[in-house]
Amino acid sequence: MPSRFSLADVSEKKTVSCPVHQSILDAESDRSVKSDLARRASTRSGTEGSEPVRFGSSPMKACMVAYTGYDSDNRVRRYAETLAKQGCRVDAIALGGSELAPRGVLNGVQVFRIQHRIRNEKSKFAYLGKLLLFFIRSMFLLMREHMKEPYDLIHVHTVPDFEVFAAWYPKLSGAKIILDIHDILPEFYASKFNASPNSIIFKLLVAMERMSTAFSDHVIAANHIWEERLKDRSVDSAKCTTFLNYPDTDVFKRQGRNRNDKKFVLLYPGSINHHQGLDIGIRAFALIKDQVPNAEFHIYGTNGDQLSLLRGLIPDLGLEGRVYLKDSIPFDKIPSVIENADLGIVPKRKSGFGNEAFSTKILEFMYMNVPVIVPNTAIDIYYFNESVVKFFQAEDEQSLADAMLLLINNAELRKSLVRNASDFVRRYTWDVNQGSYLDLVESLVHRNGHQA
């Protein structure tokens, strides 16, 4: 776990003591730690001879609850399927789509798809209404399934924080509750709806965060900066742990490139929200398009508030046939798309939410041997250095354009970044770190008085 620090320490590039914030030059000294994690993960990988997490003679029963599309959310599925591989009985309550059955089994997990979502919220109240409807439906479903056969663990994924209270009935009956904070809600809300941190709603969300974390038996933070924020204002340090959104090597398998054209493909796969800065990325590419006529910028994703803006920006900048907005694809197809790219682009904004939101795309690019350009946000400076990524000045189109041009024209630099990042990312995959999650689960269920 990292020592305490301030965001000023990060922005001024002071040395911060954190086990993740290490250059690849530290890899040798870190080998014993990695070996221990790898041993723990390998003994829990679901292979023959591994023991399920149990309550006495019965396998543990768990449920994932998340206001997200389960089938396309790698993070939620990764936790659920990890438990299922250990012999646990696992349910998931999540969003669905018109093409998906309301109930089914996916890789050993029983999935309840209780609500559809169209990402068209234009107001705070429309967004809140959908969250409340999901809360009510998930609460009654948890009660029904718990009465049939009690849950031992409920793992609730945000947003919203208050979704954790849907598990009140199982908690009264002894179930342990994990609150997994994917996006720290007060800051997320401020970014989505341009709210001030001094606003009453922001302060109410902080109060809700405190109540939600107090209700939970353990809290998972999505990165170490947010872990420190949560400890400072909402949660006891003993019940808060960071788990990054690690690449799952069962999904991210290198198959070899199958592209043989002479194009140079820059790639962004993910959501198209304001804080992701895709408009900055497109404008930066426009600055260099005439110098690299064989380069193309491919953007995969249809969810987000900037989609209409980007669709208009491409013809305005004369980028038809050079910048492509492609539909979202199933997450099990993303590895091949990444592997066939030449350069990864993460053009996040530094102002607001993006400054501290960790982008798992960076680790995925690294794992698939694709060099990546990232902004000098607080979170990216915290985890990476110039030996593994190419930084640019966040929200500076010219700086990003210069970084693009440099890497397009410098094959040796691309190879160096790939080589260093490949060594770095070996420590930050799910197969290496899943043992820590299973240890956390077992510590919670043992605390309930059961023996494995």
N, C-alpha and C positions, 0 to 999 in steps of 0.2 A: 504494500500500500504506500502511496506517496506521502511525503511529509507535507505539512500545511504550507500554503503559498498564496500569494495574491496574484490577481491578473496583471498588476503592474510588473511583478517579477517576470511574467511571461513576455509582456510587450517590450520590456527593456532587455530581453534575451539574457537575463541573469540565469545562473545555473540553478535548476530546480531538481531536488532529489526525488526522482520517480523511477520505478523499475522499468517502466515502458520507455521513458525518454532516454534512450541510449543509442549511440551511433553503432554501426556494425563493427567498429574497432573494439567494442566491449564484448564481442561475441565469445571470445575465448574464455574470459573470466565468468561469463554467464552460462557456460556449458553445463555445469553441475545443476543449476536451477532448471534449465531446459530438459536435461535428462530426467530429473525427478518428475517434472510435469508430464513428460512423455510416458514414463513408466506408469504413472497414475492413470493417464488417459488410456493406455493400452490395456490395463487390467480392467477397464470399465467400458470397453468398446463394444460390448455385446457379443464378443466372440465366445466360442465354446469354453465353458469353464467359469465364465464370469457370473457373479451372483446378482440377482435383482435387488433393488431397494425394497425391503420388506417390512411389514408390521407383523412380528411373530411369524406365523406360518403362511400368511397371506401376502401376495404382492401388493405394493402400494398402489392406491388409486389417486390419480391426479387430474387436474383440469387446467387448461390454458384458456384465459378469457382475454379477448383483444378486439378492439374496434378497428379491425383491418380485415382485408381479404386473406383468410388463412392460406389458401392455395398458392398465393403469390408472395407471401411474406416469409422470407427465408429465416429471419430471426426467430419468429414464433414457432415455425415448423421445426427448426433446429432443436430448440429446447424440448418440444413435445416428442419428437422422434428419438432424441437421445434417451429420454425416460422410457419410451416404448421398447427400445433396443435392450434396455436393462431388465425387461420383463414386467414393467409397470403397466397397469391399465390406464390409458390416457384418453381423455376427452378434450375437445377444443370447441369453444363457443366463439364465433366470429362472424364477419360479414360474408356474404356470398354474392352471386351474380345470377342473371337470368338463365345462363347456360349451365349452371351447377345445381345439383340436387340439394334440397334443404338438409339432407342428412346422408352421410356416407362414411366410408373408411378409407383413409389415405395413409399408406405406409405404417399400418398398425395403430393409427390414431382415429378414434371416432369423432367426426367433425359435424357440429351443428351449425349450419349457416342460417342465422336467424333474421338477417336484415340485409337489404340491398343498399348500396350507396352510390349516388351520382354526385361527383365532386362539383357541385354548382352553388355552394353556399356564398351568397353575396352579403349576408348580414350576420351579425353575432347571434341573433336569435334563431335563424335558420340552422346554423351550425349546432347551437346548443340543443335545439329541438331533436335533432337526429341522435345526439349523444344521450339525451334523456330517454328516448324511445329504446335505444339499445340497452341502457341501464336497466330499465324495467323488464324487458324481455329476458335479458341474461339473468337477472335476479330470480325470476320465477323458474327459469329452467334449471338454475343451480339448486334451488330448493327442491324441485321435483326429482332431479337425478340424485341428489344427496339423500333424500328420503328412501329412494329405491335401494341405494347402496352407498354408504357414507364415503365422501372424499377424505383423503388424508392430507392433500396439498392442493391449494388453489394458487396458481401463478397468474397474476393479473398484469397485463401490459397496458401502458398508457400510450396516448392520451385517451380519456381524461383521467386525472388522479382519482376523482370520486367514484370511478367504476369499481374500485376496490371494495366499496361498501355493498356492492351486489352480492358479496360473499359473506354477508353478516350471519346468515343462518348456518352454513357449514362451520364458520368460526365458533359460534356458540356451542356447536357439537364437538369441538376439538380439532377441527382442521387447521393446519398452519397456512398462513397467507404470505406470499411474496408479492410485493409491488415492484414492478419492473418499469422504471421511468425512462422510456425511450427518448422523449423530448421533455425538457424541463418546462412545465406548463405555463407559469407566469411569463417567462420570456418568449415562449412560443406564441402565446396569445398576443403579446405586445407586437411581435413581428407580423403576425397574420392580419391584425386589425388596427395597426398603427396606434396602439395604446401607450400612454406614458407610464413609466415605472412608478410614478407618483399618483396614478389614478386610483380611484377607489376599487375598481374591478381588479386591477393588478394586485392590490393589497389583499383583497378577498381571496384571490387565487393562491397567494402565499399562505393565507390562513387555512385554505382547503388542503394545500400541500402538507401542512403540519398535521392536520387531523388525519389525513390519509396515511401518512407515514407512521403516525402513532398507532393507528388501527392495525397496521401490518406487523408481521413477525420479523420480516427482513425486507430491506429495500435494495434493489439493484439499480445502480446508476450507469448511464450509457458511456460515460467517460470520466476521467479523473478530475477534470475541472468542475464538472457538475457534482461529482461526489463531494468535493470540498464545499461547494455552494450549499448543498443539501445539509451537510454536517453543520455549517455555520448558522443556518436559519431554521432547520426543520427536524433533523433526525439525529439520534445518538450515534456516535461513531462506531459503536460496537455492533450495530445492526445495519450497516451500509457497506456494500461491496460494489466495485466496478467490474463489469463485463463488457468489453468492447463488442461490437458487432463483427465478430471474427469471420473470415471466409471459411466456409465448410468444404473441406477437401473431398467429401463425398460428392459434392456438386461441382466444385471447381477442379476439374481434371484436365490436364493438358493433353490435347489430342493431336496437336500439330496444326499449323496454318494450312488452310485449303484455298487461300486467295493467291492467284498468280497474275493479277493484272499489274499495271505499272502505276497505280494510284498510291498516294500517300494518305492514309485515312486517320483523321483525328476523331476521337470518340468521346461522347458523353452519354452514359446510360443512367436514367433515374428520373426523379420527379422534376417538374418544370415550374417551380415556385420562385418567387421574387428573390429570396435569399440565396438561391442556387446560382444566380448571376448569369444565366444563359444569354441574356441580351448583351452582356459585356463580352462573353465569348464570341458571339457572332460579329459584333463590331470590331473586335480585335482581329478576327480572321479576315474581315473585309479590308483591313489595312495592309495585309500581305498577300492577298489572293493573286495579284498580278505577278508577284515575284516567285510564286510556287504554283504554276498552272496545273500541275498534276495532283494537287492536294484537295481533299474533300473533308468536310466536317459533318459527321453523322451524329444526330441526336436521337436517342431512343427514349420515348416516354410521351404519354398523352395526358397525364394527370398533373394539374397544377394551374395556378392563376396567371401564368405568363404565356400560355399557349397561343392565344389570339394575338398578343403583342409580337411574338416571334414569327408567326405566320405572315404578319404584315411587314416585319423588319427585313425579311429575306429578299422580297422583290424590291423594297425601297433601296437596299444597298447593292442591288444587281447581283445577287448571289444564287439565283436560280441555277440548278445544275452543279452547284458547289457546296451548298449547305442543305442537308436533307433532314426533315423532321419525320421520323419513323414511328410507327405504332409501338406501344409497349409490347414486350415479348415475355413469355413464361420465364421464370427465373432460372430454370434448368437449361434454357437456351442461351442465357447471357454469357456463360464462360466462352463459348465458341465465338460469339460476337467480339468479346474483348480480345481473345487470343488472335483474332484476325485483324485487329487494329494495329496501327503503327505508333500512335501516341495518345495517351489518355489526357483529358482536359477536365479539371475541376475548377470552375471559375467563380466559386462562392464569393458573396459579398462579405466584407469585414464588419460592416455596420450591423448592429442588431444581432439577431438570432444566429446567423451564419458564422459569426466570429467564434462561437463556442461549440457548434454542432459538429460532431465527428462524422466524416464521410467514409463509410466503409468501402466506397468505390476505390479509394486509394490503395487499400490493402488488396483488393481484388485485382486491380491493375498489376500490382507488384507480384502477386502470386502467379499471374498468367504471363509474366515476363514482358510487360508492356511499360515503357517509361511514362512518367506522369508529371504534369505541370500542376502545381497547387498554389493557392494564394498564401500570403504570409499572415494568416489569421492566428489568433491566440492559440487555438486548438492544434493547428498544423505545426506551428513552431514548437509547441509542447512535445509533440510526438516524433517529429521528423527533423532531419537536417539536410544540407545540400549534397551529401554523399548519396542519398537515396531518392530525392525528388528534386525537381527544378522549381524554385520559388519564383513568383512574380509579385509585384506590388498590388495588393488586393484593390479591386475596383478601378484599376488603371489600365485602360484598353491598350495603350501603347506598350506598357510593360509586358502585358500578356502577349501582344503581337510579337514583341522582340523575343520572348521565350519560345513561342511557337516557331519562329523563323530559325532561331539558333538550333533547336533540336531537329527540325526538318532537315537542315543542311549539315548537321554534325553527327554522323553515324557512330563515331567513336564515343562521343558523350552519351548517346543513347545506350550503347552497350555497357558503358561504365555504370550508369544509373541502374540498368537492369541487373547487372551482376551484383552490385551492392545491395539493392533492394531484395533480391532473391535470398541473400544470406539473412537479411534483416527480418523478412516476413515469416521465416520458418518458425519463429517463436510465437507468432500471432495468428495462428489458425485454430479452428475449433477443436480439431483432434488433439492438439497439445493442451488446450485449456479446459476441455469439457470436464476433466476430473475435478476441477475446483468447483464447478457447478454441482456435480453429484455429491461432493463432500458437503456443500452447503445444504442440499436437500436432506442428506442423512443427518446432519447436525440438528436440523429443525425437527425431523420426525423422531429422533432419539430424545430430544428435549421434551417430547410429548409423553415420554414414559415407555416407549416401545423399544424393543431390541431387534436389531437386524439379524 
